[in-house]
Amino acid sequence: MANPMYGQNKFDEQSDNQLGGCFMIDPAGTDGSTGTPTKTLTAADSGNTYFINIAANTVYVELPAPENGLKFKFILHTLSDAEASKDFVLQTSADTVDIQGHIFEDQAALTPITVNTSMVQWDTSDGAATAGDWISVICFDSNWYATGVADKASSIDIADARA
């Protein structure tokens, strides 16, 4: 959305990447995977919040190629509460693109998302999913930076290569 006033387009382009809506990612029938993600995001999706339903299928979400200012938030939907066999996986667009930051787990532990990580996974076999668990990512300088919360201890797995 370009502002017709001279010199305002740069601001408008920046603000367009900050606003968004709320959407449900609710896969039908099959589990996602690295090669066939449930949802592949684009820069145009920036600013959106996604509610994730893993009640019946594993959800893989692939972030777009890095671009400064892109941001996304993912929250486990109430339908995902107590799920113990299906996972939520957030992956970068390539193994050479990194996510780093921290997830606060079990109201007691800070799990680092270390440099060279390309995948963050809510692994429900390590601890059942809890509605409201979340991760938020923002891109700057060709990297994704993450913060989040997981109710169950040890439910977060990270990997240097996408699954």
Steps between C-alpha positions, in 0.01 A plus 500: 500500500679810380437837655436761226696767687851556368770322706262285702525175303797368698305532827194338346700202376647453848162525672341259252736231632389560861124466478319176457211277587434179691477173310465130580737239360291184515636227272258256347594136461880486486799594711725775371871446444811695405447429130125563514430758771144549615541875443772688314499865599589795277608854582140608436394291804719705735330631812252214518430285802436134429311264729632146454280191528704180545209293635498265199808581289856624539536858375813625321521873433776636279613860544567713191847598387646752746404864458548766767187572702299188420326365810266214586341354812381140545273386784382146571120501472278359774428199273871411538483486881639175646598366155775243556581358155483781240754783484537862391817573303617847400777494241697751299497512121842326483750330732733798448243739654505516881258547788640602837357615832334338802189308604392510862390148599304365797505833683854422607748437218630706212569295188747670267441487127865498402677647199472281187153372597266463202209324674309538827261218592231454762570127544193370679662162569724695742203670668138546393410824326330773697253746350657844502862386453650749254799610299554838337767569238634818343758529224799732501832487319415172320423315826181410685482586872256311722336522839234271636340308783431127542313370803662155507866440581715355221228538237718715272753342263733695272707383204776647285341345193133490415341163580 
